[in-house]
Amino acid sequence: MLRCPVCHQPLSPSQGCYRCPKGHSFDLASSGYLNLLLPNKRHSSHPGDSREMILARRDFLARGYYDFLREFLCGQIEECLAGQSGSTLIDIGCGEGYYTQSFTLAAKAVDPGCHCYGLDLAKDGLKTAAKRDKDTLYLVASLGDMPFSDQCANLLVNVFAPYSDEEFARVLAPGGYLITAVPAENHLFGLKSFLYEKPYYNILAPYDLPHFTLVSQQVIEKQVTISPGQDIYNLFQMTPYFWKTSSHAVERLKNLEQLDTPLHFGIIVYRRNSLD
């Protein structure tokens, strides 16, 4: 399944590392993840989400607020992989593996031979994921140059991560599925209403993916009350609002006793067209 990021030859496991026929070798980290991001592909010394953002997301998601989204996505995965044998699932932008571990369990429930991978730029998140989940191989890599052979995957899952029509189409076999989760119109409107004078609604629309056909578009929603204290600020750190909110609004948020807000997600499923 894997290909060398240097020469694109197949990568195979070999005594604690992965090696290609041309001799390029990549060691497994002690926690179990595999770093396939070449130094010249990094755009910073610490690519991906910061450690603070990863910890905030880990702690917030552990509180169960987004469990209903994870469970819904697992149902979609089981539908897409039903009847498959020896399939391959890739979770793109997997972070610290909150979703990925459950995705792997769902995939293996319908296809015990499924090969499952999680891919992200941030090593700090993958350390957590790999220590907790030994049934998934976690990879440090860019979604713009994924270390997978052509047409190797049967299912790609993308939860709030960027997308690439060409690269997704290269990796996904014809007839394979792409499941995406994106913010829907009302998502976190309670948080936005507290932070901004003129909060905006999200626009829910399918991605522009010429190599794919839209299969389904659904929305799921839940009204929640976020507990006072660190949960509220952890949620804030997970969002793009963290980077564009005034210091005055941030201080008000830190003193907020509780936050009532809808969680509103769009689940959009695509299918890879026949080869062009």
Long-range contacts (C-beta under 8 A, 24 or more apart in sequence): 1-88, 1-115, 1-117, 1-148, 1-149, 1-152, 2-36, 2-139, 2-147, 2-148, 2-149, 3-147, 3-148, 3-149, 4-147, 5-36, 5-37, 5-38, 5-41, 5-141, 5-145, 5-147, 6-38, 10-149, 11-36, 11-147, 29-123, 29-127, 29-130, 31-126, 31-127, 31-130, 31-131, 32-130, 32-131, 32-134, 32-138, 33-123, 33-126, 33-127, 33-129, 33-130, 33-137, 33-138, 33-139, 33-140, 34-137, 34-138, 34-139, 34-140, 35-123, 35-139, 35-140, 36-139, 36-140, 36-141, 36-147, 37-121, 37-140, 37-141, 37-142, 41-142, 41-145, 46-122, 47-121, 47-122, 48-120, 48-121, 48-122, 48-123, 48-125, 49-95, 49-121, 49-122, 49-124, 49-125, 50-122, 51-124, 52-237, 53-237, 53-238, 53-242, 54-95, 54-96, 54-122, 54-124, 54-125, 54-128, 56-233, 56-234, 56-235, 56-237, 56-238, 57-95, 57-96, 57-98, 57-234, 57-237, 57-238, 58-96, 58-98, 58-125, 58-128, 59-230, 59-234, 60-231, 60-234, 60-235, 60-238, 61-98, 62-98, 63-227, 63-231, 65-224, 65-226, 65-231, 65-235, 65-263, 66-98, 66-263, 68-220, 68-222, 68-263, 69-181, 69-220, 69-263, 69-265, 70-98, 70-99, 70-102, 71-102, 72-220, 72-267, 73-99, 73-103, 73-157, 73-159, 73-179, 73-181, 73-267, 74-102, 74-103, 74-105, 74-106, 75-106, 76-179, 76-267, 76-269, 77-103, 77-106, 77-107, 77-155, 77-157, 77-179, 78-106, 78-107, 78-109, 78-110, 80-154, 80-155, 80-177, 80-179, 80-269, 81-107, 81-110, 81-111, 81-114, 81-154, 81-155, 82-110, 83-110, 84-110, 84-111, 84-114, 84-154, 85-111, 85-113, 86-111, 86-113, 86-114, 86-115, 87-111, 87-113, 87-114, 87-115, 87-154, 87-155, 88-114, 88-115, 88-116, 88-117, 88-152, 88-153, 88-154, 88-155, 89-114, 89-115, 89-116, 89-117, 89-153, 89-154, 89-155, 89-156, 89-157, 90-116, 90-117, 90-118, 90-119, 90-146, 90-148, 90-153, 90-155, 90-156, 90-157, 90-171, 91-116, 91-117, 91-118, 91-119, 91-136, 91-157, 91-159, 92-119, 92-143, 92-146, 92-156, 92-157, 92-158, 92-161, 93-119, 93-120, 93-143, 93-158, 93-159, 93-160, 93-161, 93-162, 94-118, 94-119, 94-120, 94-125, 94-126, 94-129, 94-138, 95-120, 95-122, 95-125, 95-129, 96-125, 96-126, 96-128, 96-129, 97-125, 97-126, 97-128, 97-129, 97-130, 97-132, 97-133, 97-136, 97-138, 99-157, 99-159, 100-129, 100-133, 100-136, 100-138, 101-129, 101-132, 101-133, 101-135, 101-136, 103-157, 104-133, 104-135, 104-136, 105-135, 107-155, 108-135, 117-148, 119-143, 119-146, 143-167, 146-171, 155-179, 163-207, 163-209, 165-207, 165-208, 165-209, 165-210, 165-211, 165-212, 166-211, 168-209, 168-211, 168-212, 169-209, 169-211, 169-212, 169-272, 172-272, 173-272, 174-272, 174-273, 174-274, 174-275, 175-271, 175-272, 175-274, 176-271, 176-272, 177-215, 177-269, 177-270, 177-271, 177-272, 178-209, 178-212, 178-269, 178-270, 178-271, 178-272, 179-267, 179-268, 179-269, 180-207, 180-267, 180-268, 180-269, 180-270, 181-265, 181-266, 181-267, 182-265, 182-266, 182-268, 183-264, 183-265, 183-266, 184-219, 184-221, 184-264, 184-265, 184-266, 185-264, 186-221, 186-262, 186-264, 187-262, 187-263, 187-264, 187-265, 188-235, 188-239, 188-261, 188-262, 188-263, 188-264, 189-261, 189-262, 189-264, 190-259, 190-260, 190-261, 190-262, 191-235, 191-236, 191-239, 191-241, 191-259, 191-261, 192-241, 194-249, 194-252, 194-253, 194-256, 194-259, 195-241, 195-245, 195-249, 195-253, 196-245, 196-249, 202-264, 204-266, 206-268, 206-270, 207-268, 207-270, 209-270, 211-272, 211-273, 211-276, 212-270, 212-271, 212-272, 212-273, 213-270, 213-271, 213-273, 214-268, 214-269, 214-270, 215-269, 215-270, 215-271, 216-267, 216-268, 216-269, 217-266, 217-267, 217-268, 217-269, 218-266, 218-267, 218-268, 219-264, 219-265, 219-266, 219-267, 220-264, 220-265, 220-267, 221-262, 221-263, 221-264, 221-265, 222-262, 222-263, 223-260, 223-261, 223-262, 223-263, 224-260, 224-261, 224-262, 224-263, 225-258, 225-259, 225-260, 226-258, 226-259, 226-260, 226-261, 227-258, 228-256, 228-257, 228-258, 232-256, 232-258, 232-259, 235-259
